[in-house]
């Protein structure tokens, strides 16, 4: 989910969580601890990079950007999920 959101533009943590919640119609809430541990793992694996924004008001925000490796990871994961979804639909 995180990589898919970052395909369109760079985002900061709260924005990622808020967008996932809104896009799910309120059915899924990505907990802060889960999100930040996922972001840390994705960054360590080279799928995303981060940088500090230049906000003039309030606290600085850390933005996340998908890398070329992250785009490939997203496509691979999407293919795997589509296979799993197809199998589950056949079995249920």
N, C-alpha and C positions, 0 to 999 in steps of 0.2 A: 504494500500500500504506500509506504513512504517513497520508494523509488518511483512509483507511478506518478505521485504528486510532483516529484522533483523533475520529471520529464518536461513539464510545462514551464516552470520557472523556479528560481531559488526561493526558499522559504525558511522562516525561523520556527523554532520548536512549537510555541503555542499555536502558531498559524497551521502547522501540520496537524496537530491534535484537533483543533477546531474544524478544519476542513474535513477530516475523516468523520468526525461526529455529524457534521451537517450532511455530507454525502451519503451517509448511512441512514439518513432520516431519523437520527437520534438512537438508532438501534445498537450502535457500537461506539464505545468510548475508549480511546487509547489512553491508558493510564500514563501519567507523567513519567514514572520510574521506568515503565516498559519502553516508552518512546525514547527516552534518553539513553537507555542501555542499548537499544537497537541502533540509534544514531551513532553511538560510540563504536559499536561493532562494525557497522557499515563503513565508517571512516577508517577504522583499523584495517579492514579488508580491501580498502581502495575503491569502494563503490561510490563514495561521496567525499567531498572536501568541505571545509567550513571556513568562514571568514566573519569578522566583526563588521557590522553595519555602521554607517555614519549618521545615526539619528541625532538630531539637534535637541530633541526634547525627550525626557525620561531616560531610562537605562538603555545601554547599548544592547543590540540584539545580535545573537550569533546566527548567521544564515548558513544553510546547507545547500550544496550544489552537487548534482549528479555528475559523475565522470563517465568517460567512454566505457570503462570497465563496468560501471554501474548500469549503463544502458544495456549492455550485453547480459548482465546478470538478471535484469528485469525481464528481458525477452525469454531467457532460459527458464526462469521461474514461472512466467506466464504460460509457456508451453506445458510445463510440468503440471500446473494447476488445471489447465484445460483437459489434460489426459485424466487426471484424478477426478475431475468433475464429471467427465463422460462416463467413467467406470462407475462412479457412485450413482449416477442417474440410471444406468442400466441395472444396477443391483437393487435399487430401492423401488 
